[in-house]
Amino acid sequence: MKTQLKALEDKLNQVLIGKRDAVRLALVGILARGHILIEDIPGIGKTTLAHGLARLIALNFQRIQFTSDLLPSDILGVAIFKQSREEFEFRPGPIFNSLVLADEINRANPRTQSALLEAMQERQVSIEGKTYPLPEPFFVIATQNPIEHHGTFPLPDSQLDRFLLSLNLDYPAPDSELEILKTRSYAQSLDQLSPVITREALLALQQEVEKVEAKEELLDYLLKIVSATRNHPRLRLGASPRASLGLKQAAKAYAFLLGRDYLVPDDLKAMSIPVLRHRLVLKQDTLDPDKRNQQSEIVLHEILDSIPVPI
């Protein structure tokens, strides 16, 4: 299975040229059963990353374009009364796929955004008093464009806390963009990609991640990092207990990707920024998620530099 995982990473790096760190973080999110928030400018590969993952892992994929007039029922589905049977029939919405791309999520109104909360946390949907389980595995990859704020609704902290990781793709380096120009066409499709790993193999890999050992001194180190965010003078809101669990799970997935069945301090340090930065609220907060993340990263670097690393 680890050979398949290596093949998946290699293929994804061929799809998203020059973004090895982002690819690795995306795989961490998949292995840790977490949702991913990509905050970046249009046209740099956000959709390509999500679609490439779906094709290479043989997952059902659905893209939802979030707009101001999108309704919760457009995402979750709707119960329709059938007169012939005198009962309601549920017609599932696009959320009932294994990998869902919520494109420009902050363009939908807060009511529609909140429709995702139960799906992301409980992996189920409740309609008309009935509960419907979502596919296993289930992931949401959401995007928002930080430079476009006209007609947008900032994600509330409760929604941000549901995302395990946030990542930025940014512009490609010149040599990577030259390779893109040489090897890609404007309207190139990913439909020719063949799966390199099955759904069942992915579920088995997720179970292996659960077995990665986290010694008590490392959990204590993790708690010191999280606790420092709750007491930092520049922060109004620190990381939640959900963030603590997310940091542990992401670090275990990261260690597993690197071929280890145990955590080391560098795993926690490497995952602290992508797991925590989008969850922190600055005392002088800004609606611009890009600036918010930049300031949060500065605070997190200060915290990581100030806490002694266990030997």
Backbone hydrogen bonds in HBPLUS format (Angstrom, degrees):
<---DONOR---> <-ACCEPTOR-->    atom                        ^
c    i                          cat <-CA-CA->   ^        H-A-AA   ^      H-
h    n   atom  resd res      DA  || num        DHA   H-A  angle D-A-AA Bond
n    s   type  num  typ     dist DA aas  dist angle  dist       angle   num
A0005-LEU N   A0001-MET O   2.95 MM   4  6.29 148.8  2.04 144.7 153.9     1
A0006-LYS N   A0002-LYS O   2.97 MM   4  6.20 153.6  2.04 143.0 149.1     2
A0007-ALA N   A0003-THR O   2.98 MM   4  6.24 155.0  2.04 143.9 151.0     3
A0008-LEU N   A0004-GLN O   2.87 MM   4  6.12 148.8  1.96 144.9 153.6     4
A0009-GLU N   A0005-LEU O   3.04 MM   4  6.34 158.2  2.08 148.1 152.8     5
A0010-ASP N   A0006-LYS O   2.96 MM   4  6.19 162.4  1.99 150.9 155.9     6
A0011-LYS N   A0007-ALA O   2.94 MM   4  6.08 163.1  1.97 149.0 153.4     7
A0012-LEU N   A0008-LEU O   2.96 MM   4  6.08 157.6  2.01 147.2 153.7     8
A0013-ASN N   A0009-GLU O   3.00 MM   4  6.19 146.7  2.11 144.1 152.6     9
A0014-GLN N   A0010-ASP O   3.17 MM   4  6.51 131.7  2.42 136.3 148.8    10
A0014-GLN N   A0011-LYS O   3.04 MM   3  5.06 131.0  2.28  94.0 107.7    11
A0015-VAL N   A0011-LYS O   3.04 MM   4  6.43 137.2  2.23 140.3 152.4    12
A0016-LEU N   A0012-LEU O   2.85 MM   4  6.08 165.8  1.87 154.2 157.3    13
A0023-VAL N   A0019-LYS O   2.93 MM   4  6.16 158.6  1.98 155.5 162.2    14
A0024-ARG N   A0020-ARG O   2.94 MM   4  6.13 160.0  1.98 148.0 153.0    15
A0025-LEU N   A0021-ASP O   2.97 MM   4  6.23 157.5  2.03 147.1 153.4    16
A0026-ALA N   A0022-ALA O   2.92 MM   4  6.14 154.0  1.98 146.3 153.6    17
A0027-LEU N   A0023-VAL O   3.01 MM   4  6.31 154.3  2.08 148.6 155.1    18
A0028-VAL N   A0024-ARG O   2.90 MM   4  6.19 147.8  2.00 144.8 154.5    19
A0029-GLY N   A0025-LEU O   2.96 MM   4  6.30 158.4  2.01 150.7 155.2    20
A0030-ILE N   A0026-ALA O   3.04 MM   4  6.36 154.8  2.10 145.4 152.1    21
A0031-LEU N   A0027-LEU O   2.88 MM   4  6.05 169.2  1.89 154.6 157.2    22
A0032-ALA N   A0028-VAL O   2.89 MM   4  5.96 147.1  1.99 147.8 157.1    23
A0034-GLY N   A0029-GLY O   2.83 MM   5  4.90 168.6  1.84 157.0 155.3    24
A0033-ARG N   A0030-ILE O   3.23 MM   3  5.18 161.8  2.26 103.1 107.8    25
A0164-LEU N   A0035-HIS O   2.86 MM 129  5.35 126.1  2.15 127.8 141.9    26
A0165-LEU N   A0035-HIS O   3.30 MM 130  6.73 161.8  2.33 156.8 162.1    27
A0036-ILE N   A0140-VAL O   2.98 MM 104  6.44 154.4  2.04 156.5 164.3    28
A0142-ALA N   A0036-ILE O   2.87 MM 106  6.33 157.8  1.92 163.9 167.5    29
A0037-LEU N   A0165-LEU O   2.89 MM 128  6.21 160.4  1.93 151.8 158.4    30
A0167-LEU N   A0037-LEU O   2.94 MM 130  6.45 150.6  2.02 157.3 164.9    31
A0038-ILE N   A0142-ALA O   2.76 MM 104  6.12 169.3  1.77 164.3 167.4    32
A0144-GLN N   A0038-ILE O   3.08 MM 106  6.58 146.5  2.19 154.8 157.9    33
A0039-GLU N   A0167-LEU O   3.26 MM 128  6.55 147.3  2.37 155.3 164.5    34
A0040-ASP N   A0144-GLN O   3.11 MM 104  6.52 134.1  2.33 151.6 162.4    35
A0049-LEU N   A0045-GLY O   2.90 MM   4  6.01 155.4  1.96 149.0 153.6    36
A0050-ALA N   A0046-LYS O   3.25 MM   4  6.57 164.9  2.27 148.5 151.2    37
A0051-HIS N   A0047-THR O   2.86 MM   4  5.99 172.2  1.87 158.6 161.2    38
A0052-GLY N   A0048-THR O   2.80 MM   4  5.74 156.3  1.86 143.9 151.5    39
A0053-LEU N   A0049-LEU O   3.04 MM   4  6.20 157.5  2.09 146.1 151.4    40
A0054-ALA N   A0050-ALA O   3.11 MM   4  6.38 162.1  2.14 147.7 152.3    41
A0055-ARG N   A0051-HIS O   2.96 MM   4  6.22 159.3  2.00 152.4 157.6    42
A0056-LEU N   A0052-GLY O   2.95 MM   4  6.03 162.3  1.98 150.9 155.9    43
A0057-ILE N   A0053-LEU O   3.00 MM   4  6.04 136.9  2.20 146.9 156.4    44
A0059-LEU N   A0054-ALA O   2.94 MM   5  4.83 167.6  1.95 143.5 147.2    45
A0196-VAL N   A0056-LEU O   2.84 MM 140  5.47 157.8  1.89 138.4 139.0    46
A0197-ILE N   A0056-LEU O   3.33 MM 141  6.64 141.1  2.50 159.3 167.3    47
A0099-LEU N   A0060-ASN O   3.01 MM  39  6.22 159.1  2.05 170.7 171.6    48
A0062-GLN N   A0099-LEU O   3.07 MM  37  6.56 150.1  2.17 158.5 164.9    49
A0101-LEU N   A0062-GLN O   2.90 MM  39  6.26 162.0  1.93 150.4 156.5    50
A0064-ILE N   A0101-LEU O   2.79 MM  37  6.00 174.3  1.80 169.0 167.6    51
A0103-ASP N   A0064-ILE O   2.90 MM  39  5.98 145.7  2.02 153.1 163.7    52
A0066-PHE N   A0103-ASP O   3.01 MM  37  5.84 163.8  2.04 155.4 160.7    53
A0070-LEU N   A0067-THR O   3.20 MM   3  5.36 168.1  2.22 110.9 113.6    54
A0074-ASP N   A0071-LEU O   2.92 MM   3  5.20 138.1  2.10 106.4 118.6    55
A0075-ILE N   A0072-PRO O   3.02 MM   3  5.39 149.5  2.11 107.7 116.9    56
A0076-LEU N   A0072-PRO O   2.90 MM   4  6.12 173.6  1.90 163.4 164.1    57
A0077-GLY N   A0073-SER O   2.98 MM   4  4.81 143.4  2.12 114.9 126.2    58
A0095-ILE N   A0075-ILE O   3.14 MM  20  5.73 155.8  2.20 165.7 158.4    59
A0093-GLY N   A0076-LEU O   3.04 MM  17  4.60 149.5  2.13 110.9 102.5    60
A0078-VAL N   A0091-ARG O   3.10 MM  13  5.49 149.3  2.20 141.9 146.7    61
A0091-ARG N   A0078-VAL O   2.87 MM  13  5.49 170.6  1.87 153.6 156.6    62
A0080-ILE N   A0089-GLU O   2.83 MM   9  5.19 168.4  1.84 146.8 143.6    63
A0089-GLU N   A0080-ILE O   2.69 MM   9  5.19 162.6  1.72 142.3 147.3    64
A0082-LYS N   A0087-GLU O   2.77 MM   5  5.55 178.3  1.77 157.3 157.6    65
A0085-ARG N   A0082-LYS O   3.20 MM   3  5.66 134.6  2.42 107.6 118.0    66
A0086-GLU N   A0082-LYS O   2.71 MM   4  5.61 119.7  2.08 143.4 162.0    67
A0087-GLU N   A0082-LYS O   3.34 MM   5  5.55 150.6  2.43 137.4 142.3    68
A0096-PHE N   A0093-GLY O   3.19 MM   3  6.11 171.5  2.19 126.5 129.0    69
A0139-PHE N   A0098-SER O   2.74 MM  41  6.09 149.4  1.83 153.5 163.5    70
A0100-VAL N   A0139-PHE O   2.97 MM  39  6.29 166.6  1.99 156.3 160.1    71
A0141-ILE N   A0100-VAL O   2.90 MM  41  6.22 166.2  1.92 160.4 164.3    72
A0102-ALA N   A0141-ILE O   2.90 MM  39  6.12 147.2  2.01 133.7 144.3    73
A0143-THR N   A0102-ALA O   3.01 MM  41  6.38 156.6  2.07 153.9 151.6    74
A0107-ARG N   A0104-GLU O   2.99 MM   3  5.80 156.8  2.05 128.1 129.4    75
A0105-ILE N   A0143-THR O   2.86 MM  38  6.08 142.1  2.00 166.4 176.2    76
A0108-ALA N   A0105-ILE O   3.34 MM   3  6.01 169.1  2.35 117.1 120.2    77
A0153-PHE N   A0106-ASN O   2.59 MM  47  5.11 164.5  1.61 157.3 163.2    78
A0112-THR N   A0109-ASN O   3.04 MM   3  5.51 122.2  2.39 111.7 125.0    79
A0113-GLN N   A0109-ASN O   3.00 MM   4  6.30 161.5  2.03 156.2 162.3    80
A0114-SER N   A0110-PRO O   2.90 MM   4  6.04 157.5  1.95 148.6 153.8    81
A0115-ALA N   A0112-THR O   3.10 MM   3  5.21 143.2  2.24 100.0 110.8    82
A0116-LEU N   A0113-GLN O   3.10 MM   3  5.88 163.0  2.13 119.4 124.2    83
A0117-LEU N   A0114-SER O   3.04 MM   3  5.30 153.8  2.11 108.1 115.9    84
A0120-MET N   A0116-LEU O   2.85 MM   4  5.97 163.2  1.88 163.2 166.9    85
A0121-GLN N   A0117-LEU O   3.00 MM   4  6.13 160.6  2.04 153.0 158.4    86
A0122-GLU N   A0118-GLU O   2.75 MM   4  5.36 151.1  1.84 142.3 152.1    87
A0123-ARG N   A0119-ALA O   3.00 MM   4  4.57 129.3  2.26 112.2 122.6    88
A0134-LEU N   A0123-ARG O   3.18 MM  11  5.49 167.6  2.19 132.3 128.4    89
A0125-VAL N   A0132-TYR O   2.88 MM   7  5.19 154.3  1.94 141.6 150.1    90
A0132-TYR N   A0125-VAL O   2.70 MM   7  5.19 161.5  1.74 153.8 160.4    91
A0127-ILE N   A0130-LYS O   2.80 MM   3  5.33 150.7  1.88 158.0 162.4    92
A0130-LYS N   A0127-ILE O   2.90 MM   3  5.33 166.0  1.92 121.2 125.3    93
A0148-GLU N   A0145-ASN O   3.29 MM   3  5.84 167.0  2.30 120.0 123.9    94
A0152-THR N   A0149-HIS O   3.29 MM   3  5.26 147.8  2.40 128.5 120.0    95
A0159-GLN N   A0156-PRO O   2.98 MM   3  5.35 129.6  2.24 106.2 119.2    96
A0160-LEU N   A0156-PRO O   3.01 MM   4  6.39 162.4  2.04 156.1 161.4    97
A0161-ASP N   A0157-ASP O   2.96 MM   4  6.07 150.4  2.05 147.5 154.6    98
A0162-ARG N   A0159-GLN O   3.04 MM   3  5.45 153.5  2.11 109.4 117.5    99
A0163-PHE N   A0160-LEU O   3.09 MM   3  5.65 159.3  2.13 114.1 120.4   100
A0166-SER N   A0274-PRO O   2.87 MM 108  5.18 146.1  1.99 136.5 147.2   101
A0176-SER N   A0173-ALA O   2.98 MM   3  5.24 118.8  2.36 105.6 121.3   102
A0177-GLU N   A0173-ALA O   2.86 MM   4  6.15 158.8  1.91 161.5 168.7   103
A0178-LEU N   A0174-PRO O   2.93 MM   4  6.11 147.5  2.03 144.3 153.2   104
A0179-GLU N   A0175-ASP O   3.13 MM   4  6.37 150.3  2.22 137.6 144.8   105
A0180-ILE N   A0176-SER O   2.96 MM   4  6.30 149.0  2.06 144.2 153.2   106
A0181-LEU N   A0177-GLU O   2.96 MM   4  6.24 155.4  2.02 145.5 151.3   107
A0182-LYS N   A0178-LEU O   3.02 MM   4  6.28 144.8  2.15 142.4 152.1   108
A0183-THR N   A0179-GLU O   2.99 MM   4  6.09 144.8  2.12 146.1 154.7   109
A0184-ARG N   A0180-ILE O   2.86 MM   4  5.42 136.9  2.04 152.0 155.5   110
A0193-LEU N   A0190-LEU O   3.01 MM   3  5.67 166.4  2.03 121.0 125.4   111
A0202-LEU N   A0198-THR O   3.01 MM   4  6.30 153.2  2.08 147.3 154.6   112
A0203-LEU N   A0199-ARG O   3.02 MM   4  6.35 159.5  2.06 151.6 156.4   113
A0204-ALA N   A0200-GLU O   3.03 MM   4  6.29 149.8  2.12 141.6 150.0   114
A0205-LEU N   A0201-ALA O   2.92 MM   4  6.21 150.2  2.01 146.1 154.1   115
A0206-GLN N   A0202-LEU O   2.94 MM   4  6.25 153.2  2.01 151.5 158.8   116
A0207-GLN N   A0203-LEU O   3.14 MM   4  6.44 144.5  2.27 138.7 147.6   117
A0208-GLU N   A0204-ALA O   3.07 MM   4  6.44 144.1  2.21 140.9 150.8   118
A0208-GLU N   A0205-LEU O   3.07 MM   3  4.95 117.9  2.47  91.2 106.7   119
A0209-VAL N   A0205-LEU O   3.00 MM   4  6.35 148.6  2.10 148.6 156.8   120
A0210-GLU N   A0206-GLN O   3.34 MM   4  6.65 147.0  2.46 138.7 145.9   121
A0211-LYS N   A0208-GLU O   3.01 MM   3  5.28 141.7  2.16 103.7 114.7   122
A0212-VAL N   A0209-VAL O   3.08 MM   3  5.47 164.9  2.10 114.4 119.2   123
A0213-GLU N   A0261-ASP O   2.89 MM  48  6.13 168.3  1.91 131.5 128.1   124
A0263-LEU N   A0213-GLU O   2.83 MM  50  6.13 145.6  1.95 169.7 173.8   125
A0218-LEU N   A0215-LYS O   2.99 MM   3  5.43 133.4  2.21 107.7 120.4   126
A0219-LEU N   A0215-LYS O   3.07 MM   4  6.49 150.7  2.16 149.7 158.8   127
A0220-ASP N   A0216-GLU O   2.85 MM   4  6.12 149.5  1.95 148.3 157.2   128
A0221-TYR N   A0217-GLU O   3.08 MM   4  6.23 145.1  2.20 129.0 137.9   129
A0222-LEU N   A0218-LEU O   2.89 MM   4  6.17 154.2  1.96 144.7 151.5   130
A0223-LEU N   A0219-LEU O   2.95 MM   4  6.21 158.0  2.00 145.6 151.0   131
A0224-LYS N   A0220-ASP O   3.02 MM   4  6.28 148.0  2.12 143.7 152.1   132
A0225-ILE N   A0221-TYR O   3.14 MM   4  6.47 151.3  2.22 146.4 153.4   133
A0226-VAL N   A0222-LEU O   3.03 MM   4  6.38 166.8  2.05 156.7 159.4   134
A0227-SER N   A0223-LEU O   2.76 MM   4  5.82 164.8  1.79 149.8 155.0   135
A0228-ALA N   A0224-LYS O   3.03 MM   4  6.02 148.3  2.13 137.2 145.0   136
A0229-THR N   A0226-VAL O   3.06 MM   3  5.37 133.6  2.28 103.1 115.3   137
A0230-ARG N   A0227-SER O   2.99 MM   3  5.18 134.1  2.20 100.6 113.6   138
A0231-ASN N   A0228-ALA O   3.32 MM   3  5.26 151.8  2.41  96.5 104.6   139
A0235-LEU N   A0232-HIS O   3.12 MM   3  5.50 164.2  2.15 115.7 120.6   140
A0283-LYS N   A0234-ARG O   3.06 MM  49  5.77 162.8  2.09 137.0 136.9   141
A0236-ARG N   A0281-VAL O   2.67 MM  45  5.50 151.1  1.75 149.9 160.0   142
A0237-LEU N   A0281-VAL O   3.14 MM  44  4.84 156.3  2.20 136.2 136.6   143
A0281-VAL N   A0237-LEU O   3.01 MM  44  4.84 166.8  2.03 142.4 144.1   144
A0243-ALA N   A0240-SER O   2.88 MM   3  5.04 123.7  2.20  99.4 114.3   145
A0244-SER N   A0240-SER O   3.12 MM   4  6.62 145.0  2.25 144.2 154.2   146
A0245-LEU N   A0241-PRO O   3.07 MM   4  6.42 161.8  2.11 152.5 155.2   147
A0246-GLY N   A0242-ARG O   2.90 MM   4  6.10 153.7  1.97 143.1 151.5   148
A0247-LEU N   A0243-ALA O   2.80 MM   4  6.00 152.5  1.88 149.6 156.1   149
A0248-LYS N   A0244-SER O   3.08 MM   4  6.37 159.9  2.12 149.0 153.9   150
A0249-GLN N   A0245-LEU O   2.97 MM   4  6.20 165.0  1.99 150.9 155.0   151
A0250-ALA N   A0246-GLY O   2.84 MM   4  5.96 162.9  1.86 151.0 156.0   152
A0251-ALA N   A0247-LEU O   2.97 MM   4  5.99 159.1  2.01 144.5 150.5   153
A0252-LYS N   A0248-LYS O   3.01 MM   4  6.23 152.3  2.09 146.3 153.7   154
A0253-ALA N   A0249-GLN O   3.01 MM   4  6.28 157.0  2.06 147.1 153.1   155
A0254-TYR N   A0250-ALA O   2.86 MM   4  6.08 153.2  1.93 147.6 155.5   156
A0255-ALA N   A0251-ALA O   2.89 MM   4  6.11 160.5  1.93 147.8 152.7   157
A0256-PHE N   A0252-LYS O   2.94 MM   4  6.13 156.8  2.00 144.8 151.5   158
A0257-LEU N   A0253-ALA O   2.93 MM   4  6.19 152.2  2.01 145.0 152.2   159
A0258-LEU N   A0254-TYR O   3.10 MM   4  6.40 143.1  2.25 142.5 152.3   160
A0258-LEU N   A0255-ALA O   3.08 MM   3  5.10 123.1  2.42  94.0 108.7   161
A0260-ARG N   A0255-ALA O   2.94 MM   5  5.30 167.7  1.96 146.1 142.6   162
A0259-GLY N   A0256-PHE O   3.00 MM   3  5.04 158.4  2.04 104.0 110.1   163
A0267-ASP N   A0264-VAL O   2.96 MM   3  5.61 144.7  2.09 119.7 129.0   164
A0269-LYS N   A0265-PRO O   3.00 MM   4  6.33 159.1  2.04 153.9 160.6   165
A0270-ALA N   A0266-ASP O   2.87 MM   4  5.89 156.4  1.93 141.4 147.7   166
A0271-MET N   A0267-ASP O   3.14 MM   4  6.29 144.9  2.27 140.5 149.0   167
A0272-SER N   A0268-LEU O   2.99 MM   4  5.88 126.6  2.28 141.7 153.7   168
A0275-VAL N   A0271-MET O   3.04 MM   4  5.92 149.8  2.13 151.0 159.2   169
A0276-LEU N   A0272-SER O   2.90 MM   4  5.72 151.1  1.99 143.8 151.5   170
A0277-ARG N   A0273-ILE O   3.00 MM   4  5.34 165.3  2.02 145.9 149.5   171
A0279-ARG N   A0276-LEU O   2.94 MM   3  5.40 153.1  2.02 117.4 126.2   172
A0292-ARG N   A0288-ASP O   2.96 MM   4  6.15 160.7  1.99 155.6 162.0   173
A0293-ASN N   A0289-PRO O   2.92 MM   4  5.97 157.2  1.97 139.7 145.2   174
A0294-GLN N   A0290-ASP O   3.02 MM   4  6.29 154.6  2.09 144.7 151.9   175
A0295-GLN N   A0291-LYS O   3.02 MM   4  6.26 164.7  2.05 153.2 155.8   176
A0296-SER N   A0292-ARG O   2.94 MM   4  6.12 155.3  2.00 146.4 154.1   177
A0297-GLU N   A0293-ASN O   2.84 MM   4  6.00 152.5  1.92 148.3 155.2   178
A0298-ILE N   A0294-GLN O   3.17 MM   4  6.48 152.1  2.26 142.9 149.6   179
A0299-VAL N   A0295-GLN O   3.13 MM   4  6.45 160.0  2.18 148.4 152.9   180
A0300-LEU N   A0296-SER O   2.90 MM   4  6.16 159.5  1.94 150.8 156.7   181
A0301-HIS N   A0297-GLU O   2.88 MM   4  6.09 156.7  1.93 151.2 157.0   182
A0302-GLU N   A0298-ILE O   3.08 MM   4  6.36 154.3  2.15 144.8 151.8   183
A0303-ILE N   A0299-VAL O   2.97 MM   4  6.31 156.0  2.03 148.9 155.6   184
A0304-LEU N   A0300-LEU O   2.86 MM   4  6.08 169.4  1.87 156.3 158.5   185
A0305-ASP N   A0301-HIS O   2.96 MM   4  6.06 151.6  2.04 145.2 152.7   186
A0306-SER N   A0302-GLU O   3.09 MM   4  6.20 131.4  2.33 138.3 150.6   187
A0306-SER N   A0303-ILE O   3.07 MM   3  5.15 133.3  2.30  97.7 110.8   188
A0307-ILE N   A0303-ILE O   3.23 MM   4  6.40 130.9  2.48 150.7 161.4   189
